[in-house]
Amino acid sequence: MNEKPAIPVNVDAIMRKASLAAAVFSQLSQEHTDRIVKAVYQAGFNHRVRLAKLAVEETGIGNWKDKVIKNVVATQLVYESIHGLKTVGIISEDDERGIVEIAQPLGPVLAVTPVTNPTSTVLFKILIALKTRNPIIVRPHSSAIRCSSEAARVCYEAALSEDAPEDCIQWLENTSRAETQALMQHKKLALILATGGGSLVNAAYSSGTPALGVGAGNVPVFIEQSADIPFAVDQILISKLFDNGTICASEQAIVVEQPIAEKTVSEFKRRGAYFLSDEEAGKIERIVYDSGKGVMSVAVIGKTAAEIAIMAGMDVPPGTRLLIASLRGVGKDYPISSEILAPILAFYIAEDFKHAVNLCIDLNFHGGIGHTASLFSNDEAKIKEFALVMNAGRVVVNMPASQGAVGGMYNTLHPSFTLGCGTGGKNITTDNITARHLLNIQRISRRRVNQRFERFNQELYFDESLDATAIEKEYNRNL
Amino acid sequence: MVSYVAEEGKLFCKFEPRLDTVHCLGFESEVLGRIKEFGGDVIFDLEKVNYVASAFLRICLRVCKETGTGRFSMVHVSPEVKKVFKIAGFDQELAIQ
């Protein structure tokens, strides 16, 4: 954790600059805006390796190659998904309905960014903010200040090279809680994009400024009987080992039905998974879970399986890539059934499909409401049945959950590093946040009279004896 | 870039259409110098202006500070440019017509 003292910031000065930038930005054409966005994407992309290495060096979390991929998603894939969007002026015209939509920027956006995906989240938020002509103020996690600030600086230089408004990107270094709070509550701030832990997201929502936040994940992955088991296990490893399990949408627990359990275990073992004994699971529990705070221990985030085993004082076979604990329950008595952003999975054997889905519901509701659920299956009816009962913004099927939820790599979800969890997660949306969420849409409405309403004898509404059915009959007469 | 007319005790400054950063850097010292020398009320005529950069907004703030409250205003401002001043929060400090 960064122990540097907070550098005092003048919140009013920051917001003054942001307001000026917003004012100037509001004049830019689509063409000019898009030139700025392209320059920023290219600069971020071109610095992807350096920024990735900086992130790992500073945070000690994950591995640099996977962080490069995160930076690629945050730049190249995000750019591909947004560059063709109309975000300036008239963006749609529906003559039949008489509606014209006009895109307006929101104003200054405060981007709170995490320690797990520091540079990628910065790059992503800057791109979507600039695409929508919103100046952005980046407030990095205290343990990722250098790499996050550097990502912002790279973007800012690129933006200025295309004559972007001064101060369209600002970044803060080590602000105190009070200053962050003051920023969040500032009257000139239009929106908070909050990607981080629960207390921070709560602070954003409590500030009085509109906010788009995220929720915690506790992703169950159900390998249903019709699944291609070797394929499923491969995909789970692709996801869970990606950047040492630091994406919030990574699998946290595997649920399999009894008839395929043995084969599933065998496939995991063949690929470097180590199934913990009860005693070993107990050792692991003590270091991966902070029972005082009721959350995962920060010390294990993004560590490898081997490193975690050492921390727990146990031996694992060489080449162990993943630790798996067979559990009999879900909840606070089973700490490994909680979200742990590291290569550790809980494992459940269910009697049948119904039992398996019930277990997934328990896991989903144990700290992961609204986030993501994962299923491997080739049975359409079961896929739908599963999805209908999950409370998850993303139900990813037959793909790695981390990459699947982020979007753009294994599906057509909008690539994003801010995944809404809906009201269950105390967010306002279940969407993958993207550029279109950063626009105020105005509508010109032209006269298109509702013919039935106009010709209907409205005196009939005052006749209490006429119920809805009677009114409808008259209302729709002669259609 | 900027034309000046002193009339009825006021200094009218008329600007060209595009007030981007480069142009503003070019005329900033001249405008501020003339205003200081004039010492009276100042009016910025923005009739032809269709774009203002942050640099111009900062010049306006400096002029406001130099002349004092109520002695600096803008006229013939287009709706688009007026909106810019509103977003920047300047309408509280400047008289914009």
Contacts between the chains, C-beta under 8 A, distances in Angstrom:
chain1	res1	chain2	res2	distance
A	16	B	89	7.8
A	19	B	87	6.8
A	19	B	88	5.4
A	19	B	89	5.3
A	20	B	54	4.8
A	20	B	57	5.4
A	20	B	58	7.5
A	20	B	88	5.2
A	21	B	54	6.6
A	22	B	87	5.4
A	22	B	88	7.5
A	23	B	54	7.8
A	23	B	57	6.7
A	23	B	84	4.6
A	23	B	85	7.1
A	23	B	86	8.0
A	23	B	87	4.0
A	23	B	88	3.7
A	24	B	52	7.0
A	24	B	53	5.7
A	24	B	54	5.2
A	24	B	57	7.4
A	24	B	84	7.0
A	26	B	83	6.8
A	26	B	84	6.3
A	26	B	87	5.6
A	27	B	51	5.6
A	27	B	52	7.4
A	27	B	80	6.8
A	27	B	84	6.1
A	107	B	87	7.3
A	163	B	20	7.3
A	163	B	21	7.6
A	165	B	53	7.2
A	165	B	54	5.8
A	166	B	21	7.3
A	166	B	53	7.7
A	166	B	54	4.5
A	166	B	55	7.6
A	167	B	54	7.0
A	188	B	89	6.9
